Amino acid sequence: MRPYLLLTPGPLTTSETVKEAMMSDWCTWDEDYNVGIVEVIRKELVELASSRPEEYTAVLMQGSGSFCVEATLGSVIRPEDHLLVAANGAYGKRMGVIADYYHLNYHLMKFDETQQVDPAQVDAYLNEHPEVTHVSVVHCETTTGVLNPLEAIAEVVKRHDKVLIVDAMSSFGGVPIDMAQLGIDFMISSANKCIQGVPGFGFILARRSLLEQCKGVARSLSLDLYDQWETMEKGHGKWRFTSPTHVVRAFMQALNELKAEGGIAARHARYSENHRTLVEGMRSLGFRTLLPDEAQSPVITSFYYPSADFNFKDFYQKLKAKGFVIYPGKISQADTFRIGNIGDVFPSDFTRLVEAIKEIR
């Protein structure tokens, strides 16, 4: 069932047992599905995300991670609010695009794509702009693989008493995060990332007291975060519209496998070892990483082209023939390609990848 390993940041390589979980059909009105699967997932996500789960709640939303980001911004930011978007990559900038579509009052603070978001600059901006009510940031920017200093950013935002929205699409489940400890109010991720499920839905983990204030704010029917949450609360896991049942069941299996592995700390250790094995091997072949080690996440790693005449398409096809699929680069300032370290993949897989690259160069 595996013609190749997906070394990408989601969709990613999933286990055979996650795939097998999709082999049964489920009725969206049945309690075995809503109570036995959806409600269990909601409860376990909150417990994974916060040391004070009673303060938080989970909302599942059909679509990709960007649907969930849009649902959050469109349902949380009121016309009179002001949003500060701290962006150092394509996904931070996408928040600005969403804000444009919704005609939100927003400020876009741009950082270089190879630079971490600077908490000191965020602090200075908030001092100069007291009208800001909400701050949003991407934890791990898969544009490059940069990991932003979430703890320091959160400290600044909370000191200014602002609502903090975190896109943890590519980090939640693979990098330890405690929403309660950091003061995160809304955190967004997707089924097909570090939990190692398959694409089809995302989820928003929200401070319950703030989500309760969002009734009537949404500008979209399908992406009304409050209404989706209220329906799940009152209907004990019922979705407003048709839910991706097979994907949801696969995600529950993926959660079980996360627990069996030892939780987020153990998965973070495996991803970190994947990254270390990859980087050491690639450097031994003469490849250079785009980011300095101190800014690098264990999620996805960017490498410079090794030479001016390097043909990525040819490189990609040769690697695919050997059983590995990687990602092209996504920045304009340098020619790069990216290799994902997350999914049902292990250090031995990256040792084999490095050997394959050595053979085709």
N, C-alpha and C positions, 0 to 999 in steps of 0.2 A: 504493500500500500504506500510505500515511500519511494517514488522515482528519484527524489533528490531531497537533500536537507534545505529547508528555507532558512537561510542565515540573514533574515530581515527582521525589522522591529515590529512585526505584526501586520498582516498575518504571519504566523511563524510555524515552526515544526511542532505538531501536537503528538501526544502519545496515541498508541493504537487504542487504548481503552477510552480515551476522550472521543475518538472517532466512532468507536463501537456504541457509545452512549446515544448516538443519533439514529440508531437503527430501529427505534420504536416510535410510534406516533402517539401524540398526546392531545387531549381535548382541553381547550383553553378554559372551559367552564368547570372542569373536574377538580374536586378538592385534592386529589392525589397530585395534581400538577400545581395548583395555586398554593395550597397550604403545605404540601409535602415537598415542593421544590422551590417555588418562587419565594415564599416566606422564609424558608431556611437560608436561601442565598442572601436575602436582605439582612437577616440577622447576623450571619457570619461575616458579611462584608463590613458591617459596622464594628464588629468585634475585632476584625483585623486592623481597622483603621484608627481606632481610638481606645485609649485606656479608660475612657469614661463613656462607654457605649450608650448609656441612658440619655446622653445629651444630643445624640446624633440619630439620623435616620437615613435609609437608602432608598433611592428611586431608580428603577430600571427604565431605560428608554430605548425604543427601537432605533436602529440605524447605527452609523459609525460614530466614532468618538466626537467628530465635529458636530454631529447632531446634538450631542449632549452639552458641548460647549455653548452652542447657540441657544439651546433650551435654557441653560443656566443664565447667560447674560440677558436673554430676552425676557426671562421670568423674574429676575432678581433686581435688575437695574431699573429704577423708576424714572420717569421723564425729568424729575427735578434732581436726580442724583448725578454725580460726576465720577467716572471710572478712569483710573490710571492703569494703563496697560504697559508693563515692563517687558520689552520684547528683544530677544537676541537670536531670532530665527524665524522660519516660515510659520510656525504654529503660534508664536506670540503675535506675529503680524496678522494672522488670520483672525485673532480676537478683534483687532482693529477693523478688519473688513466687516465682521459681524456687527460691530458697533456702528459702522457706517450704514449698513443695511437697515438697522433698527433706529437710526437717527438718534443715537444715544449721545449724551454729553461725555466726551472721552478725551483723554490725553494719551498720546503714544510716546513713550520714552524708549528710544532706540539705542541698542548697544550693538557693537560689532558681533557678527555671527560666531567668531572664535573667542569672544570675551564673555565671561560670566556677568549676569546682572549684578550691578554694584549696589549693595545695601546702603552705602553712604550717599550715593546719588539719589536713591529713592527717598532717603531721609531728608535730604536737602530739598527735593521737589515737594515733598509733603509739607515741609516748613513754609515754603513759598506759596503753596496752593491749598489753603485750608478748606476750599470748597470740595476737594476730593472726598468721596464717601466710600469708594470701593477700590481695591487694588487687585489686579490679576497678574499672574505670572505662570510660566511653564516651568515645571520642575526639571525635567530632562528634555532638552531640545533635540529631537531626533534629526533635525537638519544637519547637525554635526556630531552629536553625542555629548555635548556639553551638559554638565550637571550644575544647575544653579544652586547657590548657597541658601537653601530654603529656610534653615533655622535662623540665620541672620536676617533674611528678608522678613520673615514672620515677626521677629522681635521688633523690627522697625515699624511695620504696619500696625501691630497691636499697641505699641507705645503711642502711636498717633490715633488710636481708637478707630481704625478703619476696618471695614469688612474685607476679609481676605479670601480670594477665589484662586484655587490652584489647579492648573491643568497637570495632573499626574498620570497622563495617558500612558506613558512609556516607563513609568517608575513604580507605580503602586503594585504591590505584590512581589516586587523584586528588589526594592530599596526600602528599608524601614522608615515609616512615617507615622507619627502619633499626632493626629489632628487636635486632640485635646491639649496635649503638652505644648504644641506650637501655636495654638489659637486659630487654626484654619477653620473657616466657616463653611466653605463649599469646596469639595474636591471631586475631580472628574477623571474617570478612567474608562477603559473599554474591555470587553470580554476577551479580545484576541491579543492581549499584551502579556504582561508578566504572570497573570493567573494561568495562562496557557490554554485558554479556550479558543473558540473559533469566531470569526466575524459575524455580526448580526445585531448586537445590541451593546450599549454602554451603560454606565451608571453614574449617578451623582450621589455623593455622600454629603449630607447637609446638616448643619446645626439646626435642630428641630425648631427652636424658638424663632429663628430667622425665617425658615421656610414657611412657618405658619403665618408670617406677615406678607406673603407673596400672592395671596389670592387676588385675582383680577389684574395682575401686572402684565401677564404674558401678551405678546402681540401675535401669537400663533396658536391655532387650535391644536395641531398635532404635537407641537413642542411646548405645550403648557406644563411646566414642571410641577406647579402646585396641583393642578387638576389630576395629573398622572399620579402624584403622591397620594392625594386624597382618595382617589379611586382604589389604589392598592391598600391603603390603610383600612378603608371601610369594607372593601371586598375581600380582605384577607388574601392578598396576592393577585387579585384580578387586574389585568391590564385594561386600559380604556379601549384600545383597538387591538387587532390580531397580534399576538406576541409570537416571536420566533421560537416556537416550542422546542424544536430539536436542538437549537443553539443553546437555549437556556438549560436543557438537560445536560448537554455536554459541559456547560460551565460548572454545573454542580459537581460533575465528576472531576473536573479540573481543580475545584476547591478541595475536594477530598484528597487529591494527589498532592496538593500543596501542603496540607496537614501531614500527610504521610512522609513527606520529604523532611519535615521538621519546621515548617512555617517559613515566614518571610526571611528570617535571619539565615536559615540554611540555604534558601534559594538565592539570596544575595551573595552568599559565599560561593556557591556554584557559578553564578554569573561572573563574579569577580575573577574566579580561577579561569573561566572560559576566556575572559578578556586578557588576562595575564599570559595565558598560553598563546593566544593569537598574536599579541603585540610582540612578545619575545621572538616568536617564530618569524613574523613578518620583518622585524628589524634585522634578524639574522640574514634575511634575503635582500636587505638593502632598502626596504620600504620605510618611509617616514610617516609618523602619525601627524594629523593636522593639528591636534590640540596638545597643549602641555599636559603632562600627567595629572597635575593637580586640579585641572578643570574637567577631566575626562570621567564620564559615567561608565558603569560596567554594562550598559545596555546596547550601545552601538558604537563602532569605532570607525573614524574616517581616516583614509590614507591618501597621501598625495600620489598622483601618477608617477611612476618611477623614471619616466623619460618623456621628452617632448613628442616623440613619435608613438607613444603608448596608445594602443587601440582598445578601448574599454569593451566595445561590442564583441570583438574577437576574444578577448580575455574572458568575458562573461560566458560566451557560448562554449568555450573550451572547459571552463569550470563546471558548467551545467552538465556537460557530457560526462564529467567525472563524479557527478552527484551532489553538486553544491550550487545554490542560487544565492547571489549577493545583490547589493543595491548600487545604483549609480550615485554620484555625488549630487548635492542639492544647493551648492553655493556658487556664486558668480565670481568670487575673487580668486578662486584656485580650482584646478582640475583635480577632482578627488573621486574616490569610490568609497562605499561604506559596507561594513560587515557587521551583521547583528549577532549579539552574543546570548540572546534570550530565546526561550522555547525549550522544548524537550531535547536539548543538545548538551554535550558534556565535553570536558577538556580533551578527551581522546578524539572527538570529532574535529576539534581545531588542530590537533596534531596532524590528523589526516589531511585537513584542508591545506595546511602549510606545505605538506609533502606534495599535494596536487599542484599547488601554485609553483613550487620549485620545478616540477616536471614540465609545466607548460610554458614557462618563461623563455 
